[in-house]
């Protein structure tokens, strides 16, 4: 069995966008991959911790941060 993991980031207009717009984008992604022979499995949340950059002698140091991503899992 093959698996494919695709990042999913919805974008909406902050004044006019709704949860339905996000659902439509996800549905479109699932439909596109379905037409290519992939079966939708689930939507996964992935948390990534980016370590801080200490810089050179503390100059230009940048704090660490966390990134939250959504990944769509397909199989065939």
C-alpha distances in whole Angstrom, upper triangle without the diagonal:
4,7,10,13,17,20,22,26,28,32,34,38,40,43,41,37,36,33,32,32,29,27,28,26,23,23,24,21,18,20,20,16,16,18,15,12,11,11,13,12,16,18,19,22,22,26,27,30,32,35,38,40,43,45,47,50,49,49,47,45,42,41,37,35,32,30,28,25,22,19,16,13,10,7,6
4,7,10,13,17,19,23,25,29,32,35,37,40,38,35,34,31,30,30,27,25,26,24,21,21,21,18,16,18,17,13,14,16,13,11,9,10,12,12,15,17,17,20,20,23,24,28,29,32,36,37,40,42,44,47,46,46,44,42,39,38,35,33,30,27,25,22,20,16,14,11,8,6,5
4,7,10,13,16,19,22,25,28,32,34,37,35,31,30,27,27,27,24,22,23,21,18,19,19,16,14,16,16,12,13,15,13,11,9,9,10,9,11,13,13,16,16,20,21,24,26,29,32,34,38,39,42,45,43,44,41,39,36,35,31,29,26,23,21,18,16,12,10,7,6,4,7
4,7,10,13,16,19,22,25,29,31,34,32,29,28,25,25,24,21,20,21,18,15,17,16,13,12,14,13,10,12,14,12,11,8,10,10,10,11,12,12,15,15,18,19,23,24,27,31,32,36,37,40,43,41,41,38,37,34,33,29,27,24,21,19,16,14,10,8,6,5,6,9
4,7,10,13,16,19,23,26,28,31,30,26,25,23,23,22,19,18,19,16,14,16,16,12,12,15,14,11,13,16,14,14,11,11,10,10,10,9,9,12,11,15,16,19,21,24,27,29,33,34,37,40,38,38,35,33,30,29,26,23,20,17,15,12,10,6,6,5,6,9,12
4,6,10,13,16,19,23,24,28,26,23,23,20,21,19,16,16,16,13,11,13,13,9,10,13,12,10,13,15,14,15,12,13,11,12,11,10,10,12,12,15,16,19,20,24,27,28,32,33,36,39,37,37,34,32,29,28,25,22,20,16,14,11,9,5,5,7,8,11,14
4,7,10,13,16,20,21,25,24,20,20,18,19,17,14,15,16,12,11,14,14,10,12,15,14,13,16,18,17,18,15,16,13,14,12,10,9,10,10,13,13,17,18,21,24,26,29,30,34,37,34,34,31,29,26,25,22,19,16,13,11,7,6,4,6,9,11,15,18
4,6,10,13,17,18,21,20,17,17,15,15,14,10,11,12,9,8,11,11,8,10,14,13,13,16,18,17,19,16,16,13,14,12,9,10,10,11,14,15,18,20,23,26,27,31,32,36,38,36,36,32,31,27,26,23,20,17,13,11,8,5,6,6,10,12,16,19
4,7,10,14,15,18,17,14,14,13,14,12,9,11,12,9,9,13,13,11,13,16,16,16,19,21,20,22,19,19,16,17,15,11,12,11,12,14,15,18,19,23,25,26,30,31,34,37,34,34,30,29,25,24,22,19,16,12,10,8,7,9,10,14,16,20,23
4,7,10,12,15,14,11,11,10,11,8,6,9,9,7,8,11,11,10,13,15,15,16,19,21,21,23,20,20,17,18,16,13,14,14,15,17,18,21,22,26,27,29,33,34,37,40,37,36,33,31,28,27,25,21,19,15,13,11,9,11,12,16,18,22,24
4,7,9,12,11,9,10,11,12,8,7,11,11,8,11,14,13,13,16,18,18,19,22,23,24,26,24,24,21,22,20,17,18,17,18,19,20,23,23,27,28,30,33,34,37,40,37,36,32,31,28,27,25,22,20,17,15,13,13,15,16,19,21,25,28
4,6,9,8,5,7,9,10,7,7,11,11,10,12,15,15,15,18,19,20,22,24,25,26,28,26,26,23,24,22,19,20,19,21,22,23,26,26,30,31,32,36,36,40,42,39,38,34,33,30,29,28,24,22,19,18,16,16,18,19,22,24,28,30
4,5,5,5,8,11,12,9,11,14,14,13,16,18,18,19,22,23,23,25,27,28,29,32,30,29,27,28,26,22,24,23,24,25,26,28,28,32,32,34,37,37,41,43,40,38,35,34,31,30,29,26,24,22,20,19,19,22,22,26,28,32,34
4,6,6,8,11,13,11,12,15,16,15,18,20,20,21,24,25,26,28,30,31,32,34,32,31,28,29,26,23,24,22,24,24,25,27,27,31,31,33,35,36,40,41,38,37,34,33,29,28,28,24,23,21,20,19,19,22,23,27,29,33,36
4,6,9,12,14,12,14,17,17,17,20,22,22,23,26,27,28,30,31,33,34,36,34,34,31,32,29,26,27,26,28,28,29,31,31,34,34,36,39,39,43,45,41,40,37,36,33,32,31,28,27,25,23,23,23,26,26,30,32,36,39
4,7,10,11,9,12,15,14,15,18,19,19,21,24,24,25,28,29,30,32,34,32,31,28,30,27,25,26,25,28,28,30,32,33,36,36,38,41,42,45,47,44,43,39,39,35,34,33,30,28,26,24,23,22,25,25,29,30,34,37
4,7,8,6,8,11,11,12,14,16,16,18,20,21,22,24,26,27,29,31,29,28,25,26,24,21,23,22,24,25,27,29,30,33,34,36,39,40,44,46,42,41,38,37,33,32,31,27,25,23,21,20,19,21,21,25,27,30,33
4,5,5,7,9,10,11,13,14,16,17,19,20,22,24,25,26,28,30,27,26,23,24,22,19,21,20,23,24,27,29,30,34,35,37,40,41,45,47,44,43,39,38,35,33,31,28,25,23,20,19,18,20,20,24,25,29,32
4,5,5,6,9,10,11,12,14,16,17,18,20,22,22,24,26,27,25,23,20,21,18,16,18,18,21,22,25,27,29,32,34,36,39,41,45,46,43,43,39,38,34,32,30,27,24,21,18,17,15,18,17,21,22,26,29
4,5,5,6,9,10,10,12,14,15,16,18,20,20,22,24,26,24,22,19,21,18,17,19,20,23,25,27,30,32,35,37,39,42,44,47,49,46,46,42,41,37,36,33,30,27,24,21,19,17,19,18,21,22,25,28
4,5,5,6,9,10,11,13,14,15,17,19,20,21,23,25,23,22,19,21,19,17,19,19,22,24,26,29,30,34,35,37,41,41,45,47,44,44,40,39,35,34,32,28,26,23,20,18,16,18,17,20,22,25,27
4,5,5,6,9,10,11,13,14,16,17,18,20,22,23,21,20,17,18,16,13,15,16,18,20,22,25,27,30,32,34,38,39,42,45,42,41,38,36,33,31,29,25,23,19,17,15,12,14,14,17,19,22,25
4,5,5,6,9,10,11,12,14,16,16,18,20,21,19,17,14,16,14,12,15,16,19,22,24,27,29,33,35,37,40,42,45,47,45,44,41,39,35,34,31,28,25,22,18,16,13,14,13,16,17,21,23
4,5,5,6,9,10,10,12,14,15,16,19,20,18,17,15,17,16,14,18,19,22,24,26,29,31,35,37,38,42,43,47,49,46,46,42,41,37,36,34,30,27,24,21,18,15,16,14,17,18,21,23
4,5,5,6,9,10,11,13,14,16,17,19,17,17,14,17,15,13,16,17,19,22,23,27,28,32,34,35,39,40,43,46,43,42,39,38,34,33,31,27,25,21,18,16,13,13,12,15,16,20,22
4,5,5,6,9,10,11,12,14,16,17,14,14,11,13,11,10,13,14,17,20,22,25,27,30,33,35,38,39,43,46,43,43,39,38,34,33,30,27,23,20,17,14,11,11,9,12,13,16,19
4,5,5,6,9,10,10,12,14,15,14,12,10,13,12,12,15,17,20,23,25,29,30,34,36,38,42,43,47,49,47,46,43,41,38,36,34,30,27,24,21,18,14,14,11,13,13,16,18
4,5,5,6,9,10,11,13,15,13,13,12,15,15,14,17,19,21,24,26,30,31,34,37,38,42,43,46,49,47,46,42,41,38,37,34,31,28,24,22,18,15,15,12,14,14,17,18
4,5,5,6,9,10,11,13,11,11,10,13,12,12,15,17,18,22,23,27,28,32,34,35,39,40,43,46,44,43,40,39,35,34,32,29,26,22,19,16,13,11,9,11,11,14,16
4,6,5,6,9,10,11,9,8,6,10,10,10,14,17,19,22,24,28,29,33,36,37,41,42,46,48,46,46,42,41,37,36,33,30,27,23,21,17,14,12,8,10,9,12,13
4,6,5,6,9,10,9,9,9,13,14,14,18,20,22,26,28,31,33,36,39,41,44,45,49,51,49,49,45,44,41,40,37,34,30,27,24,21,17,15,12,13,11,13,14
4,5,5,7,9,9,10,11,14,15,15,18,21,22,26,27,31,32,35,38,39,43,44,47,50,48,47,44,43,39,39,36,33,30,26,24,20,17,15,12,13,11,14,14
4,5,5,7,5,7,8,11,13,14,16,19,21,24,25,29,30,34,37,38,42,43,46,49,47,46,43,42,39,38,35,32,29,25,23,19,16,14,10,10,8,10,10
4,5,5,5,6,7,11,13,15,18,21,23,26,28,32,33,37,40,41,45,46,49,52,50,50,46,45,42,41,38,35,32,28,26,22,19,16,12,12,9,10,10
4,5,7,9,11,15,17,18,21,24,26,29,31,34,36,39,42,43,47,48,51,54,52,52,48,47,44,43,40,37,34,31,28,25,21,19,15,15,12,13,12
4,6,9,11,15,17,18,21,24,25,28,29,33,34,37,40,41,45,46,49,52,50,50,46,45,42,42,39,36,33,30,28,24,21,18,15,14,11,11,10
4,7,10,13,16,18,20,24,25,28,30,33,35,38,41,42,46,47,50,53,51,51,48,47,44,43,40,37,34,30,28,24,21,18,15,13,10,9,7
4,7,9,12,14,16,20,21,25,26,30,31,35,38,39,43,44,47,50,48,48,45,44,41,40,36,34,30,27,25,21,18,15,11,9,6,6,5
4,6,10,12,15,19,20,24,26,30,32,35,38,40,44,45,48,51,49,49,46,44,41,40,36,34,30,27,24,21,17,14,11,9,5,5,6
4,6,9,12,15,17,21,23,27,29,33,36,38,41,43,46,49,47,47,44,42,38,37,34,31,27,24,21,18,14,11,8,6,4,7,9
4,7,10,13,15,19,22,25,28,31,34,37,40,42,45,48,45,46,43,41,37,36,32,29,26,23,20,17,13,11,8,5,5,7,10
4,6,10,13,16,19,23,25,28,32,34,38,39,43,45,43,43,40,38,35,33,29,26,23,20,16,14,10,8,6,5,7,10,13
4,7,10,13,16,20,22,26,29,31,35,36,40,42,40,40,37,35,31,29,26,23,19,16,13,10,7,6,5,6,9,12,16
4,6,10,13,16,19,22,25,28,31,33,37,39,37,37,34,32,29,26,23,20,16,14,10,8,6,5,6,7,11,14,18
4,7,10,13,16,19,22,25,28,30,34,36,33,34,31,29,25,23,20,16,13,10,7,6,5,6,9,11,14,17,21
4,6,10,13,16,19,22,25,27,31,33,30,31,28,26,22,20,17,14,10,8,6,5,6,7,11,12,16,18,22
4,7,10,13,16,19,22,24,28,30,27,28,25,23,19,17,13,11,7,6,5,6,9,11,14,16,19,22,26
4,6,10,13,15,19,21,24,26,24,25,22,20,16,14,11,9,6,5,6,8,11,12,16,18,21,24,27
4,6,9,12,15,18,21,23,21,22,19,16,13,11,7,6,5,6,9,11,15,16,20,21,25,27,31
4,7,9,12,15,18,20,18,19,16,13,10,9,5,5,6,8,11,13,17,18,22,23,27,29,32
4,7,9,12,15,17,15,16,14,11,9,8,5,7,9,11,14,17,20,22,25,27,30,32,35
4,6,9,12,14,11,13,11,8,6,5,4,7,10,13,17,19,23,24,28,30,33,36,39
4,6,9,11,9,10,8,5,5,6,7,10,14,16,19,21,25,27,30,32,35,37,40
4,7,8,6,8,7,5,6,8,10,13,16,19,23,25,29,30,34,35,39,41,44
4,6,5,5,5,4,7,10,12,15,19,21,25,27,30,32,35,37,40,42,45
4,5,5,7,8,11,14,16,19,23,25,28,30,34,35,39,40,43,45,48
4,6,9,9,12,15,17,21,24,26,30,32,36,38,41,43,46,48,51
4,6,5,9,11,14,17,21,24,27,30,34,35,39,41,44,46,49
4,5,9,12,15,18,22,24,28,30,34,36,39,41,44,47,50
4,6,10,13,16,19,21,25,27,31,32,36,38,41,44,47
4,7,10,13,16,19,22,25,29,30,34,36,39,42,45
4,7,9,13,15,19,21,25,27,31,33,36,39,42
4,7,10,13,17,19,23,25,29,31,35,38,41
4,7,10,14,16,20,22,26,28,31,34,37
4,7,10,13,17,19,23,25,29,32,35
4,7,10,13,16,20,22,25,28,32
4,6,10,13,16,19,22,25,29
4,7,10,14,16,20,23,27
4,6,10,13,16,20,23
4,7,10,13,17,20
4,6,10,13,17
4,7,10,14
4,7,11
4,7
4
